[in-house]
Amino acid sequence: MRLLHIDASPRDTRSRSRAVADHFLAALAAMRPALVVEPLKLFGHALPTLADGMVEGRYARIMGGTETPDIAEKWAEVQGHVDHFLSFDAYVISTPMWNFGVPYVLKHYVDVLTHPRITFVNDAQGNVTGLANGRKALVIAASAMDFGGAGDANDALAALDFQLRYLETWLRFIGVDPVETIRVAPTFGAPEAVEAAMAAGGASAERIAARF
Ligand SMILES: Cc1cc2nc3c(=O)[nH]c(=O)nc-3n(C[C@H](O)[C@H](O)[C@H](O)COP(=O)(O)O)c2cc1C
């Protein structure tokens, strides 16, 4: 199994999401000696901008055409990122919540990868088929508050989660299945609550590694 670890936290050893990802990867490696893991730290990773006519290439594609020659070089850069992404069998995305959603570097990566006839196809009726099928993923989502929807107060918070639900939706949209998830929360507040969240994240990581 070739696995891409997409890491969207800029924090080094203090990252909560990465700590759970490392726990998962260690458990998985113990079960799969042939596992190959490539880390992709999105902070500091250069990605093409989707400006200067680039996005017109996407509109052209959705209408069944192709991008114009003036953006061919930049579009090839996009294709390079997609080819790299699709060369893996499995993904771990570990990410903090930033302002209810994901850090901009992760949204940028999603936007670079997601194009018609590259990672999905659509028909005139609006039916979508993902082209990243046959691959699986685990999303590890850390947040200061618990958006998990367990209990009255958290049910209201669950509606504000544009992090974990967004990533699950995107992965399924491009055909990735199954998508496993671990919510690491709360990571702020009473030390015992944070410790319990980290312990629960670690236990989930081990459970998921056993069936991944
Ligand atoms: C810019 C920024 C925005 C944040 N926004 C939220 C938020 O909307 N909701 C929340 O619960 N936590 C928020 N947090 C807290 C982080 O999600 C939390 O500390 C998380 O554990 C960080 O994960 P990491 O240690 O892996 O980077 C924010 C943190 C930062 C730095």
The ligand as a MOL file (V3000), in Angstrom:
LIG
                    3D

  0  0  0     0  0            999 V3000
M  V30 BEGIN CTAB
M  V30 COUNTS 31 33 0 0 0
M  V30 BEGIN ATOM
M  V30 1 C -6.3000 30.3640 12.6720 0
M  V30 2 C -6.9910 29.4210 13.6170 0
M  V30 3 C -8.3650 29.2820 13.5550 0
M  V30 4 C -9.0330 28.3780 14.3940 0
M  V30 5 N -10.3870 28.2380 14.2890 0
M  V30 6 C -11.0300 27.3420 15.0750 0
M  V30 7 C -12.4470 27.1600 14.9680 0
M  V30 8 O -13.1320 27.7670 14.1450 0
M  V30 9 N -13.0390 26.2730 15.8040 0
M  V30 10 C -12.3270 25.5480 16.7290 0
M  V30 11 O -12.9190 24.7620 17.4590 0
M  V30 12 N -10.9800 25.6810 16.8200 0
M  V30 13 C -10.3240 26.5520 16.0190 0
M  V30 14 N -8.9580 26.6970 16.1270 0
M  V30 15 C -8.2120 25.8130 17.0610 0
M  V30 16 C -7.5920 24.6030 16.3640 0
M  V30 17 O -8.4990 23.9510 15.5220 0
M  V30 18 C -7.0990 23.6100 17.4100 0
M  V30 19 O -6.1350 24.2240 18.2390 0
M  V30 20 C -6.5410 22.3430 16.7950 0
M  V30 21 O -6.2920 21.3990 17.7880 0
M  V30 22 C -5.2490 22.6220 16.0490 0
M  V30 23 O -4.7910 21.4230 15.4500 0
M  V30 24 P -3.2240 21.2000 15.2210 0
M  V30 25 O -2.6040 21.2480 16.6040 0
M  V30 26 O -3.0930 19.8780 14.5810 0
M  V30 27 O -2.7380 22.3180 14.3540 0
M  V30 28 C -8.2830 27.6110 15.3240 0
M  V30 29 C -6.8860 27.7600 15.3860 0
M  V30 30 C -6.2440 28.6590 14.5540 0
M  V30 31 C -4.7310 28.7890 14.6210 0
M  V30 END ATOM
M  V30 BEGIN BOND
M  V30 1 1 1 2
M  V30 2 1 2 3
M  V30 3 2 2 30
M  V30 4 2 3 4
M  V30 5 1 4 5
M  V30 6 1 4 28
M  V30 7 2 5 6
M  V30 8 1 6 7
M  V30 9 1 6 13
M  V30 10 2 7 8
M  V30 11 1 7 9
M  V30 12 1 9 10
M  V30 13 2 10 11
M  V30 14 1 10 12
M  V30 15 2 12 13
M  V30 16 1 13 14
M  V30 17 1 14 15
M  V30 18 1 14 28
M  V30 19 1 15 16
M  V30 20 1 16 17
M  V30 21 1 16 18
M  V30 22 1 18 19
M  V30 23 1 18 20
M  V30 24 1 20 21
M  V30 25 1 20 22
M  V30 26 1 22 23
M  V30 27 1 23 24
M  V30 28 2 24 25
M  V30 29 1 24 26
M  V30 30 1 24 27
M  V30 31 2 28 29
M  V30 32 1 29 30
M  V30 33 1 30 31
M  V30 END BOND
M  V30 END CTAB
M  END
